[in-house]
Amino acid sequence: MEYKINEINYLSDKKANVITELKGIDFERLDVEKILDEKNVDNKLIKELFSNLSKEEMVEIFQMDETEAEEIVIKKFLPHLIEVILEEIDRVKTYRVDKIELELDKINGKWEITKEN
């Protein structure tokens, strides 16, 4: 995330308005499903799961009810899934820029944000 201060308006020696720009990843426009489909993540995750499980663990998973099995699979695959998504987010670089107006007050000698407009 990047911050850029565009304007500072001092209202007094203890009060100021600051207009900033905040640039960050636009998660609303990021299509995670598309990323996962393009990377064929489902098949990779299944392959990785079974390659990392012992024979005993596989037997145990197949004997569990569906909810328990899903929980185990999610715990095992979540780190890999997060890694894939973060790599794609870094590659895609879909950004959004928002302007934010802040009200600052000087409290005990330090400027503190007291209101966001």
C-alpha positions as CSV (number, residue, x, y, z in Angstrom):
1,M,0.0,0.0,0.0
2,E,1.2,3.5,-0.8
3,Y,0.2,6.8,0.8
4,K,0.7,10.2,-0.8
5,I,-0.1,13.4,1.0
6,N,-1.7,15.8,-1.5
7,E,-2.6,18.8,0.7
8,I,-2.2,20.0,4.3
9,N,-4.5,22.8,5.5
10,Y,-3.6,24.1,9.0
11,L,-6.8,25.3,10.7
12,S,-4.8,26.3,13.8
13,D,-1.6,25.4,15.5
14,K,-3.4,22.3,16.9
15,K,-5.8,21.3,14.1
16,A,-5.2,20.4,10.4
17,N,-7.0,18.8,7.5
18,V,-5.0,16.5,5.3
19,I,-6.0,15.1,1.9
20,T,-4.2,11.9,1.0
21,E,-4.2,9.4,-1.8
22,L,-4.2,5.7,-0.8
23,K,-3.1,3.2,-3.5
24,G,-3.6,-0.5,-2.9
25,I,-4.7,-3.7,-4.5
26,D,-8.2,-3.6,-5.8
27,F,-9.6,-6.8,-4.2
28,E,-13.1,-6.1,-5.6
29,R,-11.9,-6.4,-9.2
30,L,-9.5,-9.3,-8.5
31,D,-11.1,-12.5,-9.9
32,V,-9.8,-15.2,-7.5
33,E,-11.9,-17.9,-9.2
34,K,-10.3,-17.1,-12.5
35,I,-6.9,-17.2,-11.0
36,L,-7.5,-20.6,-9.5
37,D,-9.0,-21.9,-12.7
38,E,-6.1,-20.6,-14.8
39,K,-3.6,-22.1,-12.5
40,N,-5.5,-25.4,-12.4
41,V,-5.2,-25.1,-8.7
42,D,-7.8,-27.7,-7.8
43,N,-5.9,-30.5,-9.6
44,K,-2.6,-29.3,-8.2
45,L,-4.0,-29.2,-4.7
46,I,-5.4,-32.7,-4.9
47,K,-2.1,-34.0,-6.3
48,E,-0.2,-32.2,-3.5
49,L,-2.5,-33.5,-0.8
50,F,-2.2,-37.1,-1.8
51,S,1.5,-36.9,-2.4
52,N,2.0,-35.5,1.2
53,L,-0.3,-37.9,2.9
54,S,0.8,-41.2,4.3
55,K,-1.2,-44.3,3.5
56,E,-2.6,-44.3,7.0
57,E,-3.7,-40.7,6.7
58,M,-5.4,-41.4,3.4
59,V,-7.3,-44.4,4.9
60,E,-8.3,-42.2,7.8
61,I,-9.6,-39.4,5.6
62,F,-11.7,-41.8,3.5
63,Q,-13.3,-43.2,6.7
64,M,-14.3,-39.8,8.0
65,D,-17.6,-38.1,7.3
66,E,-17.5,-35.4,4.6
67,T,-17.3,-32.4,7.0
68,E,-14.3,-33.8,8.9
69,A,-12.5,-34.7,5.7
70,E,-13.1,-31.2,4.3
71,E,-11.6,-29.7,7.4
72,I,-8.5,-31.9,7.2
73,V,-8.1,-31.1,3.5
74,I,-8.5,-27.3,4.1
75,K,-5.9,-27.3,6.8
76,K,-3.4,-29.2,4.7
77,F,-3.9,-27.1,1.5
78,L,-4.6,-23.7,2.9
79,P,-0.9,-22.6,2.9
80,H,-0.4,-23.7,-0.7
81,L,-3.6,-22.0,-1.8
82,I,-2.7,-18.8,-0.1
83,E,0.8,-18.9,-1.7
84,V,-0.8,-19.3,-5.2
85,I,-3.2,-16.5,-4.7
86,L,-0.5,-14.1,-3.3
87,E,1.7,-14.9,-6.3
88,E,-1.1,-14.0,-8.7
89,I,-2.1,-10.9,-6.8
90,D,1.5,-9.7,-7.1
91,R,1.6,-10.5,-10.8
92,V,-1.8,-9.0,-11.7
93,K,-1.2,-5.7,-9.9
94,T,-4.8,-4.5,-10.1
95,Y,-4.7,-1.2,-8.1
96,R,-7.3,1.2,-6.9
97,V,-6.6,4.8,-5.7
98,D,-8.8,6.5,-3.1
99,K,-8.7,10.0,-1.9
100,I,-9.1,10.3,1.9
101,E,-9.6,13.5,3.9
102,L,-8.3,13.3,7.5
103,E,-8.8,15.6,10.4
104,L,-5.8,15.8,12.7
105,D,-5.4,17.3,16.2
106,K,-2.2,17.9,18.0
107,I,-2.4,16.0,21.3
108,N,0.5,16.1,23.7
109,G,2.7,17.5,21.0
110,K,1.9,14.8,18.4
111,W,-0.4,14.9,15.5
112,E,-3.2,12.3,15.7
113,I,-6.0,11.4,13.3
114,T,-9.2,12.2,15.0
115,K,-11.6,11.9,12.1
116,E,-11.8,10.5,8.6
117,N,-14.1,12.2,6.1
